[in-house]
């Protein structure tokens, strides 16, 4: 994990094209200090727009955890955006969202 500052953390993980979104969600959950609720979004693209009938300039929320990364247009590589549902609560607590051991290995870039 890199790019830690006061408002963002970038997670980096490697998954297979046939891995399900549930695998990505589980991996993210295991990186967090506690079970925060979060949403995943695919970046705007022609491919995700075609799959979801959304305009190609709009991020698409990834809600079907049974779909593979390939099925939602995230393979062979992509970025997935994450937003915390309870972000206000997390910010008020003043604590890191990452597990302690992972937080210790974060590098600023």
C-alpha positions as CSV (number, residue, x, y, z in Angstrom):
1,X,0.0,0.0,0.0
2,X,1.3,3.4,-0.9
3,X,0.1,7.0,-1.1
4,X,-1.1,7.6,2.4
5,X,-2.1,11.2,3.3
6,X,-4.7,12.8,5.4
7,X,-7.5,12.0,2.9
8,X,-6.7,8.9,0.9
9,X,-4.9,5.6,0.8
10,X,-4.2,3.6,-2.3
11,X,-4.5,-0.2,-2.0
12,X,-2.8,-2.3,-4.6
13,X,-3.7,-5.9,-5.1
14,X,-3.4,-8.5,-7.8
15,X,-6.3,-10.8,-8.8
16,X,-7.1,-13.2,-11.6
17,X,-9.6,-12.2,-14.3
18,X,-12.0,-14.9,-13.2
19,X,-11.9,-13.9,-9.5
20,X,-15.2,-12.7,-8.3
21,X,-15.9,-9.2,-6.9
22,X,-16.6,-10.9,-3.6
23,X,-12.9,-11.9,-3.6
24,X,-11.8,-8.3,-4.0
25,X,-14.3,-7.2,-1.3
26,X,-13.0,-9.8,1.1
27,X,-9.4,-8.8,0.5
28,X,-10.2,-5.1,1.2
29,X,-12.1,-6.1,4.3
30,X,-9.1,-8.0,5.6
31,X,-6.9,-4.9,5.1
32,X,-9.2,-2.7,7.3
33,X,-8.8,-2.1,11.0
34,X,-12.5,-2.8,11.6
35,X,-15.5,-3.8,9.4
36,X,-16.2,-0.5,7.7
37,X,-19.0,-0.5,5.1
38,X,-17.8,0.5,1.7
39,X,-18.9,0.6,-2.0
40,X,-16.8,-0.2,-5.0
41,X,-16.9,1.7,-8.3
42,X,-15.5,0.9,-11.7
43,X,-13.9,3.9,-13.3
44,X,-15.8,5.5,-16.2
45,X,-15.1,3.6,-19.5
46,X,-16.7,2.5,-22.7
47,X,-16.6,-1.1,-21.6
48,X,-18.4,-0.6,-18.2
49,X,-20.9,1.8,-19.9
50,X,-21.7,-0.9,-22.4
51,X,-22.2,-3.5,-19.7
52,X,-24.4,-1.3,-17.5
53,X,-26.1,1.1,-20.0
54,X,-24.5,4.0,-18.1
55,X,-22.9,7.0,-19.9
56,X,-19.2,6.3,-20.4
57,X,-18.3,9.3,-18.2
58,X,-20.0,8.0,-15.1
59,X,-18.4,5.7,-12.5
60,X,-20.4,2.5,-12.1
61,X,-21.1,1.0,-8.7
62,X,-20.1,-2.6,-8.6
63,X,-22.9,-4.4,-6.7
64,X,-23.0,-8.0,-8.0
65,X,-20.3,-9.8,-6.1
66,X,-21.0,-13.0,-8.1
67,X,-19.6,-11.5,-11.3
68,X,-15.9,-12.0,-12.2
69,X,-13.6,-9.1,-12.8
70,X,-13.6,-10.1,-16.5
71,X,-17.4,-10.0,-16.6
72,X,-17.5,-6.4,-15.4
73,X,-14.7,-5.2,-17.7
74,X,-12.0,-4.9,-15.0
75,X,-9.5,-7.4,-16.6
76,X,-6.8,-7.6,-17.6
77,X,-6.1,-4.5,-15.4
78,X,-8.0,-1.7,-13.9
79,X,-8.5,0.6,-10.9
80,X,-11.4,0.2,-8.7
81,X,-12.6,3.2,-6.5
82,X,-13.7,2.6,-3.0
83,X,-15.8,4.9,-0.9
84,X,-16.7,4.3,2.8
85,X,-20.4,4.5,3.6
86,X,-19.6,5.4,7.2
87,X,-16.7,7.7,6.3
88,X,-17.9,10.6,8.5
89,X,-17.8,8.2,11.5
90,X,-14.2,7.1,10.6
91,X,-13.0,10.7,10.2
92,X,-14.5,11.7,13.5
93,X,-12.6,8.8,15.2
94,X,-9.3,10.2,13.9
95,X,-8.0,6.6,13.4
96,X,-6.6,4.9,10.4
97,X,-8.9,2.7,8.4
98,X,-6.0,0.2,7.9
99,X,-5.0,-2.7,10.2
100,X,-2.2,-1.6,12.5
101,X,0.4,-3.9,10.8
102,X,-0.4,-2.6,7.3
103,X,-0.5,1.0,8.5
104,X,3.1,0.6,9.7
105,X,4.3,-0.4,6.2
106,X,2.6,2.5,4.3
107,X,4.9,4.7,2.3
108,X,4.3,8.3,1.3
109,X,4.7,9.0,-2.4
